[in-house]
């Protein structure tokens, strides 16, 4: 049984899509949800699926081994709207086994501070004709790990940050769980 830990800071819609996808899987278990925010919506979503949760603070992630120690039984880490940089010690502890989803077509519109609405506003301001999602491996820098998978959607002249966010969310929920499944089963997102 492959055990996943999901790190999230927000409402958790991507985490819920992952819970639903693997709910009855005999091979994959979402074993833990970790959040840096005690009031994050993802924690309630996890409880609704009987997934254990853990909250932590900056010191517990960056200065002590507390968070890493909670991951002893975990095989893969999945970031689903986690806004802090993953520390090098955690990247080293899970080489090639931490993945993230970004709401744009990297390498454009990535980096510190480029999340959620900020990304969609930047895409619209630049007059892009398409946007999408990027699923990538995590390294010690924001959004710079090797790309695993991308999916695209058109940006219409009438799009707002909210309407573009809806298109992106649909791509995320459709593709992220399936790409995770393919990675776990055959080592590629093919």
MIDOSE-1310 file (N, C-alpha, C; in nm, 2 decimals, decimal comma, always signed):
residues 190
xxxx	+0,08/-0,12/+0,00/+0,00/+0,00/+0,00/+0,09/+0,12/+0,00; +0,07/+0,21/-0,10/+0,14/+0,34/-0,11/+0,06/+0,44/-0,02; +0,14/+0,51/+0,06/+0,07/+0,60/+0,15/+0,11/+0,75/+0,11; +0,01/+0,83/+0,09/+0,03/+0,97/+0,05/+0,00/+1,06/+0,17
xxxx	+0,08/+1,17/+0,18/+0,05/+1,28/+0,27/+0,02/+1,40/+0,18; -0,08/+1,47/+0,21/-0,12/+1,59/+0,13/-0,09/+1,71/+0,22; -0,01/+1,81/+0,17/+0,01/+1,94/+0,23/-0,08/+2,04/+0,17; -0,16/+2,11/+0,25/-0,25/+2,22/+0,19/-0,26/+2,33/+0,29
xxxx	-0,29/+2,45/+0,23/-0,30/+2,57/+0,31/-0,44/+2,63/+0,30; -0,52/+2,58/+0,21/-0,65/+2,65/+0,18/-0,77/+2,56/+0,20; -0,87/+2,58/+0,11/-1,00/+2,52/+0,12/-0,99/+2,37/+0,09; -0,90/+2,32/+0,01/-0,88/+2,18/-0,01/-0,96/+2,11/-0,12
xxxx	-1,00/+2,19/-0,22/-1,08/+2,12/-0,32/-1,00/+2,02/-0,40; -0,87/+2,05/-0,42/-0,78/+1,95/-0,49/-0,76/+1,83/-0,40; -0,74/+1,85/-0,27/-0,73/+1,74/-0,18/-0,85/+1,65/-0,18; -0,97/+1,72/-0,18/-1,09/+1,64/-0,19/-1,10/+1,56/-0,32
xxxx	-1,06/+1,61/-0,43/-1,06/+1,54/-0,55/-0,97/+1,41/-0,54; -0,86/+1,43/-0,47/-0,77/+1,32/-0,45/-0,83/+1,22/-0,35; -0,89/+1,26/-0,25/-0,96/+1,17/-0,15/-1,06/+1,09/-0,23; -1,14/+1,15/-0,31/-1,25/+1,08/-0,38/-1,19/+0,98/-0,48
xxxx	-1,09/+1,02/-0,55/-1,02/+0,93/-0,65/-0,97/+0,80/-0,59; -0,90/+0,81/-0,47/-0,84/+0,70/-0,41/-0,92/+0,63/-0,30; -1,04/+0,68/-0,27/-1,12/+0,64/-0,16/-1,13/+0,48/-0,15; -1,15/+0,42/-0,26/-1,17/+0,27/-0,26/-1,05/+0,20/-0,32
xxxx	-0,94/+0,26/-0,33/-0,82/+0,20/-0,39/-0,76/+0,10/-0,29; -0,73/-0,02/-0,34/-0,66/-0,12/-0,26/-0,51/-0,09/-0,26; -0,46/+0,00/-0,34/-0,32/+0,02/-0,36/-0,27/+0,15/-0,30; -0,35/+0,25/-0,29/-0,31/+0,39/-0,25/-0,40/+0,44/-0,14
xxxx	-0,34/+0,49/-0,03/-0,41/+0,55/+0,08/-0,37/+0,69/+0,10; -0,46/+0,78/+0,11/-0,43/+0,91/+0,16/-0,43/+0,90/+0,31; -0,30/+0,90/+0,37/-0,29/+0,86/+0,51/-0,28/+0,98/+0,60; -0,26/+1,10/+0,55/-0,24/+1,22/+0,64/-0,26/+1,35/+0,56
xxxx	-0,32/+1,44/+0,62/-0,33/+1,58/+0,56/-0,26/+1,67/+0,66; -0,17/+1,75/+0,61/-0,10/+1,85/+0,69/-0,12/+1,99/+0,65; -0,14/+2,08/+0,74/-0,17/+2,22/+0,71/-0,09/+2,31/+0,80; -0,05/+2,42/+0,75/+0,01/+2,53/+0,82/-0,10/+2,63/+0,88
xxxx	-0,22/+2,60/+0,85/-0,33/+2,69/+0,90/-0,44/+2,60/+0,97; -0,46/+2,64/+1,10/-0,55/+2,56/+1,18/-0,69/+2,58/+1,13; -0,72/+2,68/+1,06/-0,86/+2,70/+1,01/-0,88/+2,67/+0,86; -0,78/+2,60/+0,80/-0,79/+2,57/+0,66/-0,91/+2,48/+0,64
xxxx	-0,98/+2,51/+0,53/-1,10/+2,42/+0,49/-1,06/+2,28/+0,46; -0,93/+2,26/+0,42/-0,89/+2,12/+0,39/-0,90/+2,03/+0,51; -0,89/+2,08/+0,63/-0,89/+2,00/+0,75/-1,03/+1,94/+0,77; -1,14/+2,02/+0,74/-1,27/+1,97/+0,75/-1,30/+1,87/+0,64
xxxx	-1,25/+1,90/+0,52/-1,27/+1,80/+0,41/-1,20/+1,67/+0,44; -1,08/+1,67/+0,50/-1,02/+1,55/+0,54/-1,09/+1,47/+0,64; -1,15/+1,54/+0,74/-1,23/+1,47/+0,85/-1,35/+1,41/+0,79; -1,41/+1,47/+0,69/-1,53/+1,41/+0,62/-1,49/+1,28/+0,55
xxxx	-1,36/+1,26/+0,52/-1,32/+1,14/+0,45/-1,24/+1,05/+0,55; -1,25/+1,08/+0,68/-1,18/+1,00/+0,78/-1,03/+1,00/+0,76; -0,97/+1,11/+0,70/-0,83/+1,11/+0,68/-0,77/+1,19/+0,80; -0,67/+1,14/+0,87/-0,61/+1,21/+0,99/-0,55/+1,34/+0,94
xxxx	-0,55/+1,44/+1,03/-0,49/+1,57/+1,00/-0,39/+1,61/+1,10; -0,31/+1,70/+1,06/-0,20/+1,76/+1,15/-0,18/+1,90/+1,11; -0,18/+1,99/+1,21/-0,14/+2,13/+1,18/+0,00/+2,15/+1,24; +0,07/+2,25/+1,18/+0,21/+2,28/+1,23/+0,24/+2,42/+1,20
xxxx	+0,34/+2,47/+1,27/+0,38/+2,61/+1,25/+0,51/+2,62/+1,18; +0,56/+2,74/+1,15/+0,68/+2,76/+1,08/+0,80/+2,70/+1,14; +0,81/+2,71/+1,27/+0,92/+2,65/+1,34/+0,93/+2,50/+1,33; +0,81/+2,44/+1,34/+0,80/+2,29/+1,33/+0,84/+2,24/+1,19
xxxx	+0,82/+2,32/+1,09/+0,85/+2,28/+0,96/+1,00/+2,31/+0,93; +1,05/+2,43/+0,96/+1,18/+2,47/+0,92/+1,29/+2,45/+1,02; +1,26/+2,45/+1,15/+1,37/+2,45/+1,25/+1,38/+2,33/+1,33; +1,28/+2,24/+1,33/+1,28/+2,12/+1,40/+1,25/+2,00/+1,31
xxxx	+1,26/+1,88/+1,35/+1,23/+1,77/+1,27/+1,09/+1,72/+1,29; +1,00/+1,81/+1,36/+0,87/+1,77/+1,39/+0,79/+1,72/+1,27; +0,78/+1,80/+1,17/+0,70/+1,76/+1,05/+0,76/+1,64/+0,98; +0,89/+1,64/+0,96/+0,95/+1,52/+0,90/+0,92/+1,39/+0,98
xxxx	+0,93/+1,40/+1,11/+0,90/+1,29/+1,20/+0,76/+1,23/+1,18; +0,67/+1,32/+1,14/+0,53/+1,27/+1,13/+0,51/+1,19/+1,00; +0,61/+1,19/+0,91/+0,60/+1,13/+0,78/+0,68/+1,00/+0,77; +0,70/+0,94/+0,88/+0,78/+0,81/+0,88/+0,72/+0,70/+0,79
xxxx	+0,59/+0,69/+0,79/+0,52/+0,59/+0,72/+0,47/+0,63/+0,58; +0,51/+0,75/+0,54/+0,46/+0,81/+0,41/+0,56/+0,78/+0,30; +0,50/+0,75/+0,18/+0,58/+0,72/+0,06/+0,59/+0,84/-0,03; +0,49/+0,92/-0,05/+0,48/+1,03/-0,14/+0,42/+1,15/-0,07
xxxx	+0,46/+1,27/-0,10/+0,40/+1,39/-0,06/+0,34/+1,46/-0,18; +0,22/+1,50/-0,16/+0,14/+1,58/-0,26/+0,11/+1,71/-0,21; +0,15/+1,82/-0,28/+0,11/+1,95/-0,24/-0,01/+1,99/-0,31; -0,11/+2,04/-0,24/-0,24/+2,08/-0,30/-0,28/+2,22/-0,25
xxxx	-0,22/+2,32/-0,30/-0,24/+2,45/-0,25/-0,16/+2,48/-0,12; -0,05/+2,43/-0,11/+0,04/+2,46/+0,00/+0,13/+2,58/-0,03; +0,13/+2,68/+0,05/+0,19/+2,81/+0,01/+0,33/+2,83/+0,06; +0,38/+2,75/+0,15/+0,51/+2,77/+0,20/+0,61/+2,69/+0,12
xxxx	+0,73/+2,74/+0,11/+0,84/+2,66/+0,04/+0,88/+2,54/+0,12; +0,89/+2,43/+0,05/+0,92/+2,30/+0,11/+1,07/+2,31/+0,15; +1,10/+2,28/+0,28/+1,24/+2,29/+0,32/+1,33/+2,18/+0,25; +1,46/+2,22/+0,23/+1,55/+2,13/+0,17/+1,56/+1,99/+0,24
xxxx	+1,55/+1,99/+0,37/+1,56/+1,86/+0,44/+1,44/+1,77/+0,41; +1,33/+1,83/+0,38/+1,21/+1,74/+0,34/+1,23/+1,70/+0,20; +1,28/+1,78/+0,11/+1,30/+1,75/-0,03/+1,40/+1,63/-0,04; +1,51/+1,64/+0,05/+1,61/+1,54/+0,05/+1,56/+1,41/+0,11
xxxx	+1,46/+1,41/+0,20/+1,41/+1,29/+0,27/+1,31/+1,22/+0,17; +1,26/+1,29/+0,07/+1,16/+1,23/-0,03/+1,21/+1,26/-0,17; +1,33/+1,21/-0,21/+1,38/+1,25/-0,34/+1,29/+1,20/-0,45; +1,25/+1,29/-0,54/+1,16/+1,26/-0,65/+1,03/+1,20/-0,61
xxxx	+0,98/+1,23/-0,48/+0,86/+1,18/-0,43/+0,77/+1,29/-0,37; +0,80/+1,42/-0,41/+0,71/+1,53/-0,37/+0,66/+1,59/-0,50; +0,53/+1,61/-0,52/+0,48/+1,68/-0,64/+0,39/+1,79/-0,60; +0,37/+1,88/-0,69/+0,29/+2,00/-0,67/+0,21/+2,03/-0,79
xxxx	+0,10/+2,10/-0,78/+0,02/+2,15/-0,89/+0,02/+2,30/-0,88; +0,04/+2,36/-1,00/+0,04/+2,50/-1,01/-0,06/+2,55/-1,11; -0,13/+2,66/-1,08/-0,25/+2,70/-1,17/-0,21/+2,79/-1,29; -0,10/+2,75/-1,35/-0,05/+2,82/-1,48/+0,04/+2,73/-1,55
xxxx	+0,08/+2,77/-1,67/+0,17/+2,69/-1,75/+0,31/+2,73/-1,72; +0,37/+2,66/-1,63/+0,51/+2,69/-1,59/+0,60/+2,67/-1,72; +0,71/+2,75/-1,73/+0,77/+2,83/-1,63/+0,71/+2,97/-1,62; +0,61/+3,01/-1,70/+0,55/+3,14/-1,68/+0,46/+3,14/-1,55
xxxx	+0,46/+3,25/-1,49/+0,37/+3,28/-1,38/+0,39/+3,19/-1,26; +0,52/+3,16/-1,23/+0,55/+3,08/-1,11/+0,64/+3,16/-1,02; +0,67/+3,10/-0,91/+0,76/+3,17/-0,81/+0,69/+3,22/-0,69; +0,76/+3,27/-0,59/+0,70/+3,32/-0,47/+0,59/+3,42/-0,49
xxxx	+0,48/+3,40/-0,42/+0,37/+3,50/-0,43/+0,28/+3,47/-0,55; +0,32/+3,38/-0,64/+0,23/+3,35/-0,76/+0,15/+3,22/-0,72; +0,03/+3,25/-0,67/-0,07/+3,15/-0,64/-0,21/+3,21/-0,65; -0,30/+3,12/-0,68/-0,44/+3,15/-0,68/-0,47/+3,28/-0,77
xxxx	-0,54/+3,37/-0,72/-0,59/+3,49/-0,79/-0,47/+3,57/-0,85; -0,36/+3,57/-0,78/-0,24/+3,65/-0,83/-0,20/+3,59/-0,97; -0,20/+3,46/-0,98/-0,16/+3,40/-1,11/-0,26/+3,44/-1,22; -0,39/+3,42/-1,19/-0,49/+3,45/-1,29/-0,49/+3,60/-1,33
xxxx	-0,47/+3,69/-1,24/-0,46/+3,83/-1,27/-0,35/+3,86/-1,36; -0,23/+3,79/-1,33/-0,11/+3,81/-1,41/-0,13/+3,76/-1,56; -0,19/+3,64/-1,57/-0,22/+3,58/-1,70/-0,31/+3,68/-1,78; -0,42/+3,73/-1,72/-0,51/+3,82/-1,79/-0,44/+3,95/-1,82
xxxx	-0,37/+4,00/-1,73/-0,30/+4,13/-1,76/-0,20/+4,12/-1,87; -0,14/+4,00/-1,89/-0,04/+3,98/-2,00/-0,11/+3,96/-2,13; -0,24/+3,94/-2,13/-0,31/+3,91/-2,25/-0,29/+3,77/-2,31; -0,26/+3,68/-2,22/-0,23/+3,54/-2,27/-0,36/+3,48/-2,34
xxxx	-0,34/+3,40/-2,44/-0,45/+3,34/-2,51/-0,49/+3,20/-2,45; -0,39/+3,15/-2,37/-0,42/+3,02/-2,30/-0,36/+3,02/-2,16; -0,41/+2,94/-2,07/-0,35/+2,91/-1,94/-0,37/+2,77/-1,92; -0,35/+2,72/-1,79/-0,37/+2,58/-1,77/-0,31/+2,55/-1,63
xxxx	-0,27/+2,42/-1,62/-0,21/+2,37/-1,50/-0,08/+2,30/-1,53; +0,01/+2,30/-1,43/+0,14/+2,23/-1,44/+0,15/+2,14/-1,31; +0,17/+2,02/-1,33/+0,21/+1,93/-1,22/+0,36/+1,90/-1,24; +0,43/+1,92/-1,12/+0,57/+1,92/-1,13/+0,63/+1,86/-1,00
xxxx	+0,75/+1,81/-1,01/+0,83/+1,76/-0,90/+0,87/+1,89/-0,82; +0,88/+1,87/-0,69/+0,92/+1,98/-0,60/+1,07/+1,97/-0,57; +1,14/+2,09/-0,58/+1,28/+2,10/-0,54/+1,28/+2,21/-0,44; +1,40/+2,27/-0,41/+1,42/+2,37/-0,31/+1,37/+2,51/-0,35
xxxx	+1,32/+2,53/-0,47/+1,28/+2,66/-0,51/+1,13/+2,65/-0,56; +1,06/+2,76/-0,54/+0,92/+2,77/-0,58/+0,91/+2,74/-0,73; +0,83/+2,64/-0,76/+0,78/+2,61/-0,90/+0,89/+2,59/-1,00; +1,00/+2,54/-0,96/+1,11/+2,52/-1,06/+1,15/+2,37/-1,08
xxxx	+1,08/+2,28/-1,01/+1,10/+2,14/-1,03/+1,06/+2,09/-1,17; +1,12/+1,98/-1,21/+1,09/+1,92/-1,34/+0,94/+1,90/-1,36; +0,89/+1,94/-1,48/+0,75/+1,93/-1,52/+0,71/+1,78/-1,55; +0,60/+1,74/-1,49/+0,55/+1,60/-1,51/+0,44/+1,61/-1,62
xxxx	+0,35/+1,71/-1,61/+0,23/+1,71/-1,69/+0,18/+1,85/-1,70; +0,12/+1,89/-1,81/+0,05/+2,01/-1,83/-0,08/+1,99/-1,91; -0,18/+2,07/-1,87/-0,31/+2,07/-1,94/-0,34/+2,22/-1,97; -0,40/+2,24/-2,08/-0,43/+2,38/-2,12/-0,58/+2,41/-2,14
xxxx	-0,61/+2,54/-2,12/-0,74/+2,59/-2,15/-0,73/+2,72/-2,22; -0,83/+2,76/-2,30/-0,83/+2,89/-2,36/-0,86/+3,00/-2,26; -0,80/+3,12/-2,28/-0,83/+3,24/-2,21/-0,91/+3,33/-2,30; -1,04/+3,35/-2,27/-1,13/+3,43/-2,35/-1,12/+3,57/-2,31
xxxx	-1,15/+3,66/-2,41/-1,14/+3,81/-2,38/-1,23/+3,85/-2,27; -1,34/+3,77/-2,25/-1,44/+3,81/-2,14/-1,40/+3,75/-2,00; -1,29/+3,67/-2,00/-1,26/+3,61/-1,87/-1,22/+3,71/-1,76; -1,26/+3,67/-1,64/-1,22/+3,75/-1,52/-1,13/+3,65/-1,44
xxxx	-1,06/+3,70/-1,34/-0,99/+3,61/-1,25/-1,07/+3,50/-1,20; -1,20/+3,53/-1,17/-1,29/+3,42/-1,11/-1,32/+3,32/-1,22; -1,36/+3,36/-1,34/-1,39/+3,27/-1,44/-1,28/+3,18/-1,49; -1,16/+3,25/-1,49/-1,04/+3,17/-1,53/-1,01/+3,07/-1,42
xxxx	-1,02/+3,11/-1,29/-1,00/+3,02/-1,18/-1,09/+2,90/-1,19; -1,21/+2,92/-1,23/-1,31/+2,80/-1,25/-1,26/+2,71/-1,36; -1,21/+2,76/-1,47/-1,15/+2,67/-1,57/-1,03/+2,59/-1,52; -0,95/+2,66/-1,45/-0,83/+2,60/-1,40/-0,86/+2,49/-1,29
xxxx	-0,96/+2,52/-1,21/-1,00/+2,42/-1,10/-1,05/+2,30/-1,17; -1,13/+2,31/-1,28/-1,18/+2,20/-1,35/-1,07/+2,11/-1,40; -0,97/+2,17/-1,46/-0,85/+2,10/-1,51/-0,78/+2,03/-1,39; -0,76/+2,10/-1,28/-0,69/+2,04/-1,16/-0,76/+1,92/-1,12
xxxx	-0,90/+1,93/-1,10/-0,97/+1,81/-1,04/-0,97/+1,70/-1,14; -0,98/+1,73/-1,27/-0,98/+1,62/-1,37/-0,85/+1,55/-1,38; -0,74/+1,62/-1,37/-0,61/+1,56/-1,40/-0,52/+1,53/-1,28; -0,52/+1,60/-1,17/-0,42/+1,58/-1,07/-0,43/+1,44/-1,01
xxxx	-0,55/+1,39/-0,97/-0,56/+1,26/-0,91/-0,51/+1,15/-1,01; -0,55/+1,16/-1,14/-0,51/+1,06/-1,24/-0,36/+1,06/-1,26; -0,30/+1,18/-1,27/-0,15/+1,19/-1,29/-0,08/+1,13/-1,17; -0,13/+1,16/-1,05/-0,07/+1,09/-0,93/-0,08/+0,94/-0,94
xxxx	-0,20/+0,89/-0,98/-0,22/+0,75/-0,99/-0,12/+0,69/-1,09; -0,10/+0,75/-1,21/-0,01/+0,70/-1,31/+0,14/+0,70/-1,26; +0,17/+0,81/-1,18/+0,31/+0,82/-1,13/+0,33/+0,70/-1,03; +0,24/+0,68/-0,94/+0,25/+0,57/-0,84/+0,26/+0,43/-0,91
xxxx	+0,18/+0,41/-1,01/+0,17/+0,28/-1,07/+0,29/+0,25/-1,17; +0,33/+0,35/-1,24/+0,44/+0,31/-1,34/+0,55/+0,41/-1,35; +0,56/+0,50/-1,25/+0,67/+0,59/-1,25/+0,67/+0,70/-1,35; +0,57/+0,71/-1,43/+0,56/+0,82/-1,53/+0,41/+0,87/-1,54
xx	+0,40/+0,99/-1,58/+0,26/+1,05/-1,59/+0,20/+1,02/-1,73; +0,28/+0,96/-1,82/+0,24/+0,93/-1,96/+0,11/+0,95/-2,01
